[in-house]
């Protein structure tokens, strides 16, 4: 930025069009957002907001290993996989409320862990599906609350569901479930 600033530090531009022409020819495209036209001074100055945002995001990512078996891409893949597992444990612990199992028998503990594992799979599927636009309107809890309003009863051997609202239809559409599929099951 300093080298680019030296090239125009004493230049004056009568109009913004002159500035834009100069910017197009003389300032590399990746640096354009760091400068702006000052109408009162008729010169170019730093866009401090954009510069500080860039500096805030700048940094390095360092992974150290004592193994020569892996290249940089496989090391990064291992790190990302580890991150995914840690996030899944966090979801299981905090969102699915698995802080304490409160069970005295080994069989009950295994059963609860199995149920939590299935719930984690469903949660992950929901989270992935919700990234296609549902997060703009719902959180996972809000989505489940909306779908929990669907009532089910079995009368004389026939499955009967409550009326499905427009918002519930949209949610089900994102998950590729049609109301016809619900009534058949």
TIMIMI-48215 format. One record per residue: x, y, z of N, C-alpha, C in turn; residue number from 1. Coordinates in steps of 0.02 Angstrom, whole numbers. Layout:
N
<nu=X; nv=Y; nw=Z; cau=X; cav=Y; caw=Z; cu=X; cv=Y; cw=Z; n=NUM>
...
This chain:
185
<nu=41; nv=-60; nw=0; cau=0; cav=0; caw=0; cu=43; cv=63; cw=0; n=1>
<nu=98; nv=60; nw=38; cau=141; cav=119; caw=41; cu=173; cv=134; cw=-27; n=2>
<nu=194; nv=82; nw=-62; cau=223; cav=92; caw=-129; cu=172; cv=122; cw=-177; n=3>
<nu=111; nv=98; nw=-174; cau=59; cav=125; caw=-218; cu=43; cv=197; cw=-199; n=4>
<nu=42; nv=211; nw=-134; cau=28; cav=279; caw=-111; cu=80; cv=329; cw=-135; n=5>
<nu=143; nv=307; nw=-139; cau=196; cav=351; caw=-162; cu=184; cv=375; cw=-233; n=6>
<nu=154; nv=332; nw=-274; cau=144; cav=350; caw=-345; cu=93; cv=405; cw=-354; n=7>
<nu=46; nv=412; nw=-308; cau=-5; cav=464; caw=-316; cu=-9; cv=513; cw=-258; n=8>
<nu=40; nv=515; nw=-216; cau=35; cav=557; caw=-156; cu=27; cv=632; cw=-171; n=9>
<nu=54; nv=656; nw=-227; cau=48; cav=727; caw=-242; cu=0; cv=741; cw=-300; n=10>
<nu=-35; nv=691; nw=-323; cau=-81; cav=700; caw=-379; cu=-147; cv=729; cw=-355; n=11>
<nu=-175; nv=771; nw=-396; cau=-242; cav=799; caw=-384; cu=-287; cv=778; cw=-441; n=12>
<nu=-350; nv=764; nw=-425; cau=-399; cav=742; caw=-475; cu=-458; cv=790; cw=-471; n=13>
<nu=-472; nv=823; nw=-526; cau=-525; cav=872; caw=-527; cu=-594; cv=840; cw=-518; n=14>
<nu=-603; nv=782; nw=-549; cau=-669; cav=749; caw=-544; cu=-658; cv=677; cw=-522; n=15>
<nu=-713; nv=648; nw=-501; cau=-709; cav=578; caw=-481; cu=-696; cv=533; cw=-541; n=16>
<nu=-717; nv=555; nw=-600; cau=-704; cav=516; caw=-661; cu=-629; cv=513; cw=-674; n=17>
<nu=-593; nv=568; nw=-663; cau=-521; cav=568; caw=-670; cu=-489; cv=518; cw=-622; n=18>
<nu=-514; nv=518; nw=-561; cau=-489; cav=471; caw=-511; cu=-502; cv=399; cw=-533; n=19>
<nu=-563; nv=385; nw=-558; cau=-580; cav=317; caw=-579; cu=-537; cv=295; cw=-638; n=20>
<nu=-523; nv=340; nw=-684; cau=-480; cav=323; caw=-741; cu=-409; cv=307; cw=-716; n=21>
<nu=-384; nv=349; nw=-671; cau=-317; cav=337; caw=-644; cu=-315; cv=271; cw=-606; n=22>
<nu=-366; nv=259; nw=-565; cau=-370; cav=198; caw=-526; cu=-370; cv=136; cw=-571; n=23>
<nu=-408; nv=140; nw=-625; cau=-413; cav=84; caw=-671; cu=-345; cv=67; cw=-702; n=24>
<nu=-306; nv=119; nw=-718; cau=-242; cav=109; caw=-752; cu=-184; cv=96; cw=-706; n=25>
<nu=-183; nv=127; nw=-647; cau=-123; cav=128; caw=-606; cu=-125; cv=86; cw=-541; n=26>
<nu=-184; nv=72; nw=-516; cau=-188; cav=35; caw=-453; cu=-208; cv=-37; cw=-468; n=27>
<nu=-168; nv=-85; nw=-445; cau=-186; cav=-155; caw=-456; cu=-255; cv=-171; cw=-426; n=28>
<nu=-292; nv=-215; nw=-460; cau=-362; cav=-227; caw=-442; cu=-370; cv=-252; cw=-370; n=29>
<nu=-323; nv=-292; nw=-346; cau=-331; cav=-319; caw=-278; cu=-321; cv=-266; cw=-223; n=30>
<nu=-294; nv=-207; nw=-242; cau=-284; cav=-152; caw=-194; cu=-334; cv=-96; cw=-201; n=31>
<nu=-377; nv=-99; nw=-250; cau=-424; cav=-44; caw=-264; cu=-469; cv=-29; cw=-204; n=32>
<nu=-491; nv=-80; nw=-169; cau=-538; cav=-69; caw=-113; cu=-505; cv=-33; cw=-54; n=33>
<nu=-439; nv=-28; nw=-54; cau=-404; cav=4; caw=2; cu=-397; cv=80; cw=-6; n=34>
<nu=-421; nv=106; nw=-62; cau=-415; cav=178; caw=-75; cu=-483; cv=206; cw=-94; n=35>
<nu=-492; nv=271; nw=-81; cau=-554; cav=305; caw=-100; cu=-538; cv=377; cw=-119; n=36>
<nu=-585; nv=407; nw=-153; cau=-577; cav=476; caw=-177; cu=-602; cv=525; cw=-125; n=37>
<nu=-562; nv=574; nw=-109; cau=-581; cav=627; caw=-62; cu=-600; cv=688; cw=-103; n=38>
<nu=-664; nv=706; nw=-103; cau=-688; cav=761; caw=-145; cu=-663; cv=829; cw=-122; n=39>
<nu=-657; nv=838; nw=-56; cau=-636; cav=904; caw=-32; cu=-562; cv=917; cw=-48; n=40>
<nu=-520; nv=866; nw=-40; cau=-448; cav=873; caw=-54; cu=-431; cv=860; cw=-127; n=41>
<nu=-480; nv=830; nw=-163; cau=-470; cav=811; caw=-233; cu=-410; cv=765; cw=-241; n=42>
<nu=-406; nv=717; nw=-195; cau=-350; cav=670; caw=-197; cu=-373; cv=600; cw=-176; n=43>
<nu=-327; nv=554; nw=-178; cau=-341; cav=485; caw=-157; cu=-316; cv=477; cw=-86; n=44>
<nu=-356; nv=443; nw=-46; cau=-335; cav=429; caw=22; cu=-350; cv=356; cw=39; n=45>
<nu=-322; nv=333; nw=93; cau=-335; cav=264; caw=115; cu=-407; cv=256; cw=139; n=46>
<nu=-436; nv=200; nw=123; cau=-501; cav=181; caw=150; cu=-486; cv=142; cw=214; n=47>
<nu=-482; nv=177; nw=270; cau=-459; cav=147; caw=332; cu=-504; cv=90; cw=356; n=48>
<nu=-568; nv=94; nw=341; cau=-614; cav=40; caw=361; cu=-595; cv=-25; cw=326; n=49>
<nu=-585; nv=-23; nw=260; cau=-567; cav=-84; caw=223; cu=-498; cv=-110; cw=242; n=50>
<nu=-451; nv=-64; nw=254; cau=-384; cav=-85; caw=274; cu=-386; cv=-120; cw=342; n=51>
<nu=-422; nv=-91; nw=390; cau=-425; cav=-122; caw=457; cu=-462; cv=-189; cw=455; n=52>
<nu=-514; nv=-195; nw=413; cau=-548; cav=-260; caw=406; cu=-501; cv=-312; cw=377; n=53>
<nu=-461; nv=-293; nw=328; cau=-414; cav=-340; caw=298; cu=-361; cv=-361; cw=349; n=54>
<nu=-335; nv=-314; nw=386; cau=-284; cav=-329; caw=437; cu=-313; cv=-374; cw=492; n=55>
<nu=-375; nv=-362; nw=510; cau=-408; cav=-402; caw=562; cu=-412; cv=-475; cw=541; n=56>
<nu=-423; nv=-488; nw=476; cau=-431; cav=-556; caw=452; cu=-364; cv=-588; cw=432; n=57>
<nu=-311; nv=-549; nw=428; cau=-247; cav=-576; caw=406; cu=-216; cv=-619; cw=460; n=58>
<nu=-177; nv=-668; nw=440; cau=-143; cav=-710; caw=489; cu=-114; cv=-772; cw=456; n=59>
<nu=-87; nv=-815; nw=497; cau=-57; cav=-877; caw=473; cu=-90; cv=-935; cw=509; n=60>
<nu=-88; nv=-992; nw=476; cau=-114; cav=-1054; caw=505; cu=-56; cv=-1102; cw=506; n=61>
<nu=-37; nv=-1125; nw=566; cau=22; cav=-1167; caw=573; cu=2; cv=-1233; cw=605; n=62>
<nu=23; nv=-1288; nw=573; cau=15; cav=-1355; caw=601; cu=84; cv=-1386; cw=603; n=63>
<nu=103; nv=-1412; nw=661; cau=168; cav=-1444; caw=668; cu=158; cv=-1519; cw=679; n=64>
<nu=202; nv=-1558; nw=650; cau=200; cav=-1630; caw=659; cu=271; cv=-1657; cw=663; n=65>
<nu=278; nv=-1715; nw=695; cau=344; cav=-1746; caw=699; cu=349; cv=-1806; cw=652; n=66>
<nu=302; nv=-1811; nw=605; cau=301; cav=-1866; caw=558; cu=318; cv=-1842; cw=487; n=67>
<nu=357; nv=-1881; nw=452; cau=374; cav=-1864; caw=383; cu=330; cv=-1901; cw=333; n=68>
<nu=282; nv=-1941; nw=357; cau=241; cav=-1983; caw=314; cu=189; cv=-1944; cw=275; n=69>
<nu=169; nv=-1886; nw=301; cau=112; cav=-1850; caw=272; cu=135; cv=-1788; cw=234; n=70>
<nu=98; nv=-1773; nw=181; cau=108; cav=-1709; caw=147; cu=62; cv=-1657; cw=179; n=71>
<nu=68; nv=-1595; nw=158; cau=30; cav=-1541; caw=190; cu=-45; cv=-1549; cw=181; n=72>
<nu=-67; nv=-1578; nw=126; cau=-139; cav=-1586; caw=114; cu=-169; cv=-1640; cw=159; n=73>
<nu=-134; nv=-1695; nw=168; cau=-161; cav=-1747; caw=211; cu=-160; cv=-1726; cw=285; n=74>
<nu=-111; nv=-1686; nw=305; cau=-109; cav=-1660; caw=373; cu=-169; cv=-1614; cw=385; n=75>
<nu=-183; nv=-1570; nw=337; cau=-240; cav=-1525; caw=343; cu=-305; cv=-1564; cw=344; n=76>
<nu=-310; nv=-1617; nw=304; cau=-370; cav=-1659; caw=304; cu=-380; cv=-1693; cw=372; n=77>
<nu=-326; nv=-1719; nw=402; cau=-331; cav=-1748; caw=469; cu=-354; cv=-1697; cw=520; n=78>
<nu=-327; nv=-1637; nw=516; cau=-346; cav=-1584; caw=562; cu=-420; cv=-1567; cw=555; n=79>
<nu=-444; nv=-1561; nw=494; cau=-514; cav=-1544; caw=483; cu=-560; cv=-1601; cw=506; n=80>
<nu=-540; nv=-1663; nw=495; cau=-580; cav=-1720; caw=520; cu=-584; cv=-1719; cw=595; n=81>
<nu=-528; nv=-1703; nw=627; cau=-528; cav=-1698; caw=701; cu=-574; cv=-1643; cw=724; n=82>
<nu=-574; nv=-1587; nw=688; cau=-618; cav=-1532; caw=705; cu=-691; cv=-1552; cw=699; n=83>
<nu=-708; nv=-1590; nw=647; cau=-777; cav=-1613; caw=638; cu=-798; cv=-1657; cw=696; n=84>
<nu=-754; nv=-1703; nw=717; cau=-770; cav=-1748; caw=773; cu=-780; cv=-1707; cw=837; n=85>
<nu=-737; nv=-1658; nw=849; cau=-744; cav=-1617; caw=909; cu=-811; cv=-1578; cw=908; n=86>
<nu=-830; nv=-1553; nw=850; cau=-893; cav=-1517; caw=844; cu=-952; cv=-1564; cw=857; n=87>
<nu=-947; nv=-1626; nw=833; cau=-1001; cav=-1674; caw=844; cu=-1008; cv=-1691; cw=919; n=88>
<nu=-952; nv=-1698; nw=953; cau=-956; cav=-1710; caw=1025; cu=-986; cv=-1650; cw=1061; n=89>
<nu=-969; nv=-1590; nw=1039; cau=-997; cav=-1530; caw=1068; cu=-1073; cv=-1528; cw=1058; n=90>
<nu=-1095; nv=-1545; nw=997; cau=-1167; cav=-1547; caw=983; cu=-1201; cv=-1598; cw=1027; n=91>
<nu=-1170; nv=-1657; nw=1032; cau=-1200; cav=-1710; caw=1073; cu=-1205; cv=-1689; cw=1146; n=92>
<nu=-1153; nv=-1657; nw=1171; cau=-1151; cav=-1638; caw=1241; cu=-1198; cv=-1580; cw=1256; n=93>
<nu=-1198; nv=-1528; nw=1214; cau=-1235; cav=-1467; caw=1230; cu=-1305; cv=-1464; cw=1199; n=94>
<nu=-1311; nv=-1484; nw=1137; cau=-1376; cav=-1477; caw=1103; cu=-1421; cv=-1537; cw=1115; n=95>
<nu=-1391; nv=-1596; nw=1122; cau=-1431; cav=-1656; caw=1133; cu=-1434; cv=-1676; cw=1207; n=96>
<nu=-1405; nv=-1634; nw=1249; cau=-1409; cav=-1642; caw=1322; cu=-1384; cv=-1709; cw=1346; n=97>
<nu=-1322; nv=-1724; nw=1329; cau=-1291; cav=-1787; caw=1351; cu=-1236; cv=-1772; cw=1402; n=98>
<nu=-1249; nv=-1726; nw=1447; cau=-1199; cav=-1710; caw=1496; cu=-1189; cv=-1767; cw=1546; n=99>
<nu=-1245; nv=-1794; nw=1569; cau=-1241; cav=-1850; caw=1617; cu=-1289; cv=-1904; cw=1594; n=100>
<nu=-1267; nv=-1965; nw=1598; cau=-1310; cav=-2020; caw=1576; cu=-1358; cv=-2044; cw=1630; n=101>
<nu=-1340; nv=-2033; nw=1694; cau=-1382; cav=-2050; caw=1752; cu=-1410; cv=-2121; cw=1747; n=102>
<nu=-1365; nv=-2167; nw=1741; cau=-1386; cav=-2237; caw=1736; cu=-1337; cv=-2280; cw=1776; n=103>
<nu=-1364; nv=-2333; nw=1806; cau=-1321; cav=-2376; caw=1848; cu=-1302; cv=-2441; cw=1814; n=104>
<nu=-1337; nv=-2459; nw=1762; cau=-1319; cav=-2523; caw=1730; cu=-1284; cv=-2509; cw=1664; n=105>
<nu=-1239; nv=-2554; nw=1647; cau=-1201; cav=-2548; caw=1586; cu=-1247; cv=-2552; cw=1525; n=106>
<nu=-1297; nv=-2593; nw=1528; cau=-1345; cav=-2601; caw=1473; cu=-1382; cv=-2536; cw=1460; n=107>
<nu=-1404; nv=-2502; nw=1513; cau=-1439; cav=-2438; caw=1505; cu=-1393; cv=-2384; cw=1475; n=108>
<nu=-1330; nv=-2383; nw=1497; cau=-1282; cav=-2335; caw=1471; cu=-1272; cv=-2345; cw=1396; n=109>
<nu=-1263; nv=-2408; nw=1377; cau=-1253; cav=-2424; caw=1306; cu=-1315; cv=-2405; cw=1265; n=110>
<nu=-1373; nv=-2419; nw=1292; cau=-1435; cav=-2401; caw=1257; cu=-1442; cv=-2326; cw=1249; n=111>
<nu=-1428; nv=-2289; nw=1301; cau=-1433; cav=-2216; caw=1296; cu=-1382; cv=-2187; cw=1247; n=112>
<nu=-1321; nv=-2214; nw=1249; cau=-1270; cav=-2191; caw=1202; cu=-1290; cv=-2207; cw=1130; n=113>
<nu=-1321; nv=-2265; nw=1119; cau=-1344; cav=-2283; caw=1052; cu=-1398; cv=-2234; cw=1028; n=114>
<nu=-1445; nv=-2219; nw=1072; cau=-1499; cav=-2172; caw=1054; cu=-1469; cv=-2103; cw=1040; n=115>
<nu=-1421; nv=-2081; nw=1080; cau=-1389; cav=-2016; caw=1069; cu=-1350; cv=-2016; cw=1003; n=116>
<nu=-1320; nv=-2073; nw=987; cau=-1283; cav=-2078; caw=924; cu=-1330; cv=-2071; cw=864; n=117>
<nu=-1387; nv=-2104; nw=867; cau=-1437; cav=-2099; caw=814; cu=-1463; cv=-2026; cw=810; n=118>
<nu=-1474; nv=-1996; nw=869; cau=-1497; cav=-1926; caw=870; cu=-1445; cv=-1880; cw=839; n=119>
<nu=-1381; nv=-1894; nw=851; cau=-1327; cav=-1854; caw=822; cu=-1325; cv=-1861; cw=746; n=120>
<nu=-1337; nv=-1920; nw=721; cau=-1340; cav=-1930; caw=649; cu=-1397; cv=-1890; cw=619; n=121>
<nu=-1456; nv=-1893; nw=651; cau=-1513; cav=-1855; caw=626; cu=-1501; cv=-1780; cw=630; n=122>
<nu=-1471; nv=-1758; nw=685; cau=-1455; cav=-1687; caw=694; cu=-1408; cv=-1664; cw=639; n=123>
<nu=-1357; nv=-1704; nw=624; cau=-1308; cav=-1685; caw=572; cu=-1342; cv=-1680; cw=504; n=124>
<nu=-1387; nv=-1728; nw=490; cau=-1424; cav=-1726; caw=427; cu=-1468; cv=-1663; cw=424; n=125>
<nu=-1501; nv=-1648; nw=478; cau=-1544; cav=-1588; caw=480; cu=-1502; cv=-1525; cw=470; n=126>
<nu=-1446; nv=-1521; nw=504; cau=-1403; cav=-1463; caw=500; cu=-1379; cv=-1453; cw=428; n=127>
<nu=-1357; nv=-1507; nw=396; cau=-1333; cav=-1503; caw=327; cu=-1389; cv=-1482; cw=280; n=128>
<nu=-1449; nv=-1508; nw=290; cau=-1506; cav=-1491; caw=248; cu=-1527; cv=-1419; cw=259; n=129>
<nu=-1523; nv=-1395; nw=321; cau=-1545; cav=-1327; caw=337; cu=-1498; cv=-1274; cw=308; n=130>
<nu=-1438; nv=-1293; nw=289; cau=-1392; cav=-1244; caw=259; cu=-1415; cv=-1221; cw=191; n=131>
<nu=-1465; nv=-1254; nw=162; cau=-1491; cav=-1234; caw=97; cu=-1546; cv=-1182; cw=102; n=132>
<nu=-1546; nv=-1141; nw=153; cau=-1592; cav=-1085; caw=157; cu=-1637; cv=-1085; cw=218; n=133>
<nu=-1641; nv=-1139; nw=256; cau=-1685; cav=-1140; caw=314; cu=-1657; cv=-1101; cw=373; n=134>
<nu=-1591; nv=-1092; nw=376; cau=-1562; cav=-1056; caw=433; cu=-1579; cv=-982; cw=432; n=135>
<nu=-1602; nv=-957; nw=375; cau=-1622; cav=-886; caw=372; cu=-1683; cv=-874; cw=416; n=136>
<nu=-1725; nv=-926; nw=423; cau=-1787; cav=-917; caw=459; cu=-1790; cv=-955; cw=526; n=137>
<nu=-1756; nv=-1013; nw=529; cau=-1762; cav=-1056; caw=588; cu=-1694; cv=-1076; cw=616; n=138>
<nu=-1692; nv=-1086; nw=680; cau=-1636; cav=-1123; caw=710; cu=-1658; cv=-1196; cw=712; n=139>
<nu=-1613; nv=-1241; nw=732; cau=-1632; cav=-1311; caw=734; cu=-1688; cv=-1322; cw=784; n=140>
<nu=-1685; nv=-1290; nw=842; cau=-1737; cav=-1297; caw=893; cu=-1804; cv=-1270; cw=868; n=141>
<nu=-1802; nv=-1212; nw=835; cau=-1864; cav=-1183; caw=809; cu=-1895; cv=-1227; cw=755; n=142>
<nu=-1853; nv=-1257; nw=713; cau=-1878; cav=-1302; caw=662; cu=-1911; cv=-1363; cw=693; n=143>
<nu=-1879; nv=-1392; nw=743; cau=-1909; cav=-1450; caw=777; cu=-1973; cv=-1431; cw=812; n=144>
<nu=-1975; nv=-1371; nw=841; cau=-2037; cav=-1348; caw=874; cu=-2093; cv=-1341; cw=824; n=145>
<nu=-2077; nv=-1315; nw=764; cau=-2128; cav=-1306; caw=712; cu=-2154; cv=-1374; cw=689; n=146>
<nu=-2109; nv=-1422; nw=680; cau=-2130; cav=-1488; caw=657; cu=-2165; cv=-1528; cw=712; n=147>
<nu=-2151; nv=-1512; nw=774; cau=-2183; cav=-1550; caw=829; cu=-2258; cv=-1533; cw=835; n=148>
<nu=-2280; nv=-1482; nw=800; cau=-2351; cav=-1464; caw=801; cu=-2393; cv=-1512; cw=759; n=149>
<nu=-2361; nv=-1552; nw=717; cau=-2398; cav=-1601; caw=677; cu=-2420; cv=-1657; cw=725; n=150>
<nu=-2485; nv=-1668; nw=728; cau=-2515; cav=-1717; caw=773; cu=-2530; cv=-1781; cw=734; n=151>
<nu=-2527; nv=-1837; nw=769; cau=-2538; cav=-1902; caw=739; cu=-2585; cv=-1943; cw=784; n=152>
<nu=-2631; nv=-1977; nw=751; cau=-2675; cav=-2022; caw=789; cu=-2691; cv=-2082; cw=745; n=153>
<nu=-2702; nv=-2138; nw=777; cau=-2721; cav=-2198; caw=740; cu=-2792; cv=-2216; cw=763; n=154>
<nu=-2839; nv=-2209; nw=718; cau=-2909; cav=-2221; caw=734; cu=-2935; cv=-2276; cw=688; n=155>
<nu=-2960; nv=-2330; nw=718; cau=-2987; cav=-2386; caw=680; cu=-2937; cv=-2412; cw=629; n=156>
<nu=-2874; nv=-2415; nw=648; cau=-2822; cav=-2441; caw=604; cu=-2799; cv=-2394; cw=550; n=157>
<nu=-2823; nv=-2332; nw=551; cau=-2805; cav=-2284; caw=499; cu=-2762; cv=-2228; cw=530; n=158>
<nu=-2707; nv=-2212; nw=496; cau=-2663; cav=-2158; caw=519; cu=-2694; cv=-2091; cw=500; n=159>
<nu=-2702; nv=-2048; nw=550; cau=-2731; cav=-1982; caw=538; cu=-2683; cv=-1929; cw=565; n=160>
<nu=-2667; nv=-1880; nw=522; cau=-2622; cav=-1826; caw=541; cu=-2661; cv=-1761; cw=543; n=161>
<nu=-2637; nv=-1715; nw=584; cau=-2669; cav=-1649; caw=586; cu=-2653; cv=-1612; cw=521; n=162>
<nu=-2687; nv=-1557; nw=510; cau=-2675; cav=-1518; caw=450; cu=-2604; cv=-1490; cw=452; n=163>
<nu=-2571; nv=-1492; nw=395; cau=-2502; cav=-1469; caw=390; cu=-2503; cv=-1397; cw=364; n=164>
<nu=-2471; nv=-1351; nw=403; cau=-2471; cav=-1280; caw=385; cu=-2424; cv=-1267; cw=326; n=165>
<nu=-2428; nv=-1206; nw=300; cau=-2387; cav=-1186; caw=243; cu=-2312; cv=-1188; cw=262; n=166>
<nu=-2295; nv=-1163; nw=321; cau=-2225; cav=-1163; caw=343; cu=-2199; cv=-1235; cw=353; n=167>
<nu=-2243; nv=-1278; nw=379; cau=-2223; cav=-1348; caw=387; cu=-2213; cv=-1382; cw=320; n=168>
<nu=-2255; nv=-1365; nw=271; cau=-2246; cav=-1392; caw=203; cu=-2179; cv=-1371; cw=173; n=169>
<nu=-2161; nv=-1307; nw=183; cau=-2096; cav=-1283; caw=158; cu=-2038; cv=-1320; cw=190; n=170>
<nu=-2043; nv=-1330; nw=255; cau=-1990; cav=-1367; caw=291; cu=-1985; cv=-1438; cw=264; n=171>
<nu=-2041; nv=-1471; nw=258; cau=-2042; cav=-1540; caw=234; cu=-2016; cv=-1544; cw=162; n=172>
<nu=-2030; nv=-1493; nw=123; cau=-2005; cav=-1491; caw=54; cu=-1929; cv=-1489; cw=52; n=173>
<nu=-1898; nv=-1450; nw=98; cau=-1825; cav=-1447; caw=102; cu=-1795; cv=-1516; cw=118; n=174>
<nu=-1831; nv=-1555; nw=157; cau=-1808; cav=-1622; caw=175; cu=-1832; cv=-1675; cw=127; n=175>
<nu=-1863; nv=-1653; nw=72; cau=-1889; cav=-1697; caw=19; cu=-1939; cv=-1747; cw=46; n=176>
<nu=-1982; nv=-1723; nw=91; cau=-2037; cav=-1763; caw=118; cu=-2102; cv=-1730; cw=95; n=177>
<nu=-2144; nv=-1767; nw=63; cau=-2208; cav=-1740; caw=41; cu=-2261; cv=-1760; cw=91; n=178>
<nu=-2313; nv=-1720; nw=99; cau=-2367; cav=-1739; caw=145; cu=-2398; cv=-1807; cw=128; n=179>
<nu=-2397; nv=-1827; nw=65; cau=-2422; cav=-1892; caw=45; cu=-2380; cv=-1948; cw=78; n=180>
<nu=-2315; nv=-1937; nw=84; cau=-2271; cav=-1986; caw=115; cu=-2289; cv=-1995; cw=189; n=181>
<nu=-2309; nv=-1940; nw=220; cau=-2326; cav=-1943; caw=291; cu=-2390; cv=-1984; cw=301; n=182>
<nu=-2439; nv=-1974; nw=260; cau=-2503; cav=-2009; caw=270; cu=-2498; cv=-2083; cw=254; n=183>
<nu=-2450; nv=-2103; nw=212; cau=-2442; cav=-2174; caw=194; cu=-2409; cv=-2214; cw=249; n=184>
<nu=-2369; nv=-2182; nw=292; cau=-2331; cav=-2220; caw=342; cu=-2371; cv=-2234; cw=402; n=185>
